[in-house]
Amino acid sequence: MAIMPFTERIDFEFGRAYKHGNFECGDLGKYFTNKLDELNEKEKYCFFIGLLWKNGDDRVIDLECYPVEAKNNWQKNYELADFAYISGVWKIVSGWTCGDGKILFGREEENRRQTKSLEEFARSPLELGFINSLLNFKS
């Protein structure tokens, strides 16, 4: 994958998605929610963080999912479910993302631990300029 900055973030009631590099899909929010609707057992999770990027010709969504019980016990160190949407299919994966994605997901987890509730976390996304500066990109 070419080294490219994060170019867009879209926030939802149930999560947020970050567009990375040359990922093209038209309406990012509509694309993300439509693909998320295709994820089996989506009701097991209360919050989703997505990274949308391209791997060759494939559009990829890396997804970290917080379990529904996190709503009532936000401070616990949860095991997150990892999914990837690759070539039109959702797959259960572990740790499969680009290096920039690992930094993004790690910073989101640091951010989560500084909040007292899911609601507070949902209202405090990372700014693109901050993420890109960590990766030495200009925003």
C-alpha positions as CSV (number, residue, x, y, z in Angstrom):
1,M,0.0,0.0,0.0
2,A,1.3,3.4,-0.9
3,I,1.9,5.8,2.0
4,M,-1.0,8.3,2.0
5,P,-2.7,10.4,4.6
6,F,-6.2,10.0,6.1
7,T,-8.5,12.2,4.1
8,E,-11.9,12.0,5.6
9,R,-13.7,10.9,8.8
10,I,-17.4,10.3,9.1
11,D,-19.1,10.0,12.5
12,F,-22.2,7.9,13.2
13,E,-24.2,7.3,16.3
14,F,-22.8,3.7,16.4
15,G,-19.2,4.4,15.3
16,R,-16.8,6.3,13.0
17,A,-14.9,5.5,9.8
18,Y,-11.7,6.9,8.5
19,K,-10.9,7.1,4.8
20,H,-7.2,6.4,4.0
21,G,-5.4,7.4,0.8
22,N,-7.1,6.7,-2.5
23,F,-10.2,4.8,-1.4
24,E,-13.0,5.9,-3.6
25,C,-16.7,5.0,-3.0
26,G,-18.8,8.1,-3.5
27,D,-20.7,8.8,-0.3
28,L,-18.4,7.3,2.4
29,G,-21.2,7.3,5.0
30,K,-23.6,5.4,2.8
31,Y,-21.0,3.0,1.6
32,F,-19.8,2.2,5.2
33,T,-23.3,1.7,6.6
34,N,-24.4,-0.4,3.7
35,K,-21.4,-2.7,4.1
36,L,-21.9,-2.8,7.9
37,D,-25.5,-3.9,7.4
38,E,-24.0,-7.0,5.6
39,L,-22.0,-8.0,8.7
40,N,-23.5,-11.1,10.4
41,E,-24.1,-10.8,14.1
42,K,-23.8,-7.0,14.0
43,E,-26.1,-6.8,17.1
44,K,-23.4,-8.2,19.3
45,Y,-21.5,-4.9,19.1
46,C,-22.2,-1.4,20.3
47,F,-19.6,0.7,18.5
48,F,-17.5,0.3,15.4
49,I,-14.3,2.0,14.2
50,G,-13.6,1.5,10.5
51,L,-10.6,2.1,8.3
52,L,-11.4,2.3,4.6
53,W,-8.5,1.8,2.2
54,K,-7.4,0.1,-1.0
55,N,-5.3,-3.0,-1.5
56,G,-4.6,-3.1,-5.2
57,D,-8.0,-3.0,-6.9
58,D,-9.8,-4.2,-3.7
59,R,-11.7,-1.9,-1.4
60,V,-11.0,-2.9,2.1
61,I,-12.7,-2.0,5.4
62,D,-10.8,-2.9,8.6
63,L,-13.2,-2.9,11.5
64,E,-12.8,-3.0,15.2
65,C,-15.9,-3.8,17.1
66,Y,-16.7,-3.1,20.8
67,P,-18.9,-5.7,22.4
68,V,-22.4,-4.6,23.5
69,E,-21.6,-5.2,27.2
70,A,-19.1,-2.2,26.9
71,K,-22.1,0.1,27.1
72,N,-22.5,-0.7,30.8
73,N,-18.8,-1.2,31.8
74,W,-16.8,1.1,29.6
75,Q,-13.5,1.0,31.7
76,K,-12.9,-2.7,31.2
77,N,-10.1,-3.8,28.8
78,Y,-12.2,-5.5,26.2
79,E,-11.2,-8.0,23.5
80,L,-12.3,-6.3,20.3
81,A,-13.7,-8.2,17.4
82,D,-11.7,-7.7,14.2
83,F,-13.4,-8.0,10.8
84,A,-12.2,-7.1,7.3
85,Y,-14.3,-6.6,4.2
86,I,-12.2,-7.7,1.3
87,S,-13.3,-8.4,-2.3
88,G,-17.0,-8.2,-1.3
89,V,-16.8,-10.6,1.7
90,W,-16.7,-10.0,5.4
91,K,-14.0,-12.1,7.1
92,I,-13.0,-12.6,10.7
93,V,-9.4,-11.5,11.0
94,S,-6.9,-10.6,13.7
95,G,-4.4,-7.8,13.3
96,W,-4.7,-7.6,9.5
97,T,-4.4,-3.9,8.6
98,C,-1.8,-1.5,7.3
99,G,0.7,0.0,9.7
100,D,-1.1,3.4,9.6
101,G,-4.3,1.6,10.5
102,K,-2.6,0.0,13.6
103,I,-1.5,3.5,14.7
104,L,-5.0,4.8,14.2
105,F,-6.7,1.9,16.1
106,G,-4.1,2.3,18.9
107,R,-4.7,6.0,19.2
108,E,-8.5,5.4,19.3
109,E,-8.0,2.9,22.1
110,E,-5.9,5.4,24.0
111,N,-8.6,8.0,23.5
112,R,-11.3,5.5,24.7
113,R,-9.4,4.9,28.0
114,Q,-9.5,8.6,28.7
115,T,-13.3,8.7,28.5
116,K,-15.8,7.7,31.1
117,S,-18.6,6.3,28.9
118,L,-19.4,5.1,25.4
119,E,-21.4,8.3,24.8
120,E,-18.4,10.5,25.7
121,F,-16.1,8.4,23.5
122,A,-18.5,8.7,20.6
123,R,-18.4,12.5,20.9
124,S,-14.6,12.7,21.0
125,P,-13.1,11.4,17.7
126,L,-9.5,11.9,16.7
127,E,-8.9,14.8,14.4
128,L,-7.4,14.0,11.0
129,G,-4.7,16.6,11.4
130,F,-3.6,14.9,14.6
131,I,-3.5,11.5,13.1
132,N,-1.7,12.7,9.9
133,S,0.9,14.6,12.0
134,L,1.7,11.4,13.9
135,L,2.4,9.8,10.5
136,N,4.4,12.8,9.3
137,F,1.7,13.8,6.7
138,K,0.6,17.4,6.1
139,S,-3.1,17.9,6.4
